Structure formats: C-alpha cells, structure tokens
C-alpha cells in the first residue's frame, strides 16, 4: 500500500518525454494545407513523411478531396431514417448499442 504514490507518479515520465519530443515532430500536412492554408509547410511535411522531393500529386489529391467534401450534402437523422436503404442498418446499430449499455458489460 505504501507504493501507490509511486505507481501514480510513474505517469509523469511518459508525459515529460512527450512534452520534450512533441515540438520536434512535424504537423499534419492535411491540417497545414486545409486549416492553416500554408502550402509550403504542407509540402515540407509531406516530404518529411513520404521521403521524396516531388509531393505535388499528394497536395493536389488533398485539395481535390477537400473540394469533394465541401460539395457533400449532410443529412439529418430523420432523413437518414426515412431512407429505405439505410434504415435497417441504423436501427440495428442503435439496438445493438442500447443492449450493450443495458447489459452491464461496461461495469464489468
């Protein structure tokens, strides 16, 4: 029982390692390109991750995917349940998750 404080204190070591290493890791190229709109840093990050100089194809791919996502129409839950093709899948997932919550498995 006297060693519990050491067990709880052991989490400090990985946390300190992460704090020291994190500033040296590159940011996500997708985040840099789409959120910060910084193409040059995104290209550098792609070069770091992929290990090649020409990353223009990857940059264009991310931009094209972003355009497709912007044009995608979002549907509400009611519209999803009214869609005949998706209705039974949604009901199955809801019932399964409800049973999972009510059976007490989380408590175990």
Residue pairs with C-beta under 8 A, 6 or more apart in sequence:
26 44
26 45
26 48
26 49
27 41
27 45
28 45
29 42
29 43
29 45
29 46
29 49
29 58
29 59
29 62
30 42
30 62
32 38
32 41
32 42
32 45
33 39
33 42
33 59
33 62
33 63
34 62
34 66
39 59
42 59
42 62
43 55
43 56
43 59
46 55
46 58
46 59
47 53
47 55
50 58
75 83
80 86
80 87
80 90
81 87
81 90
100 106
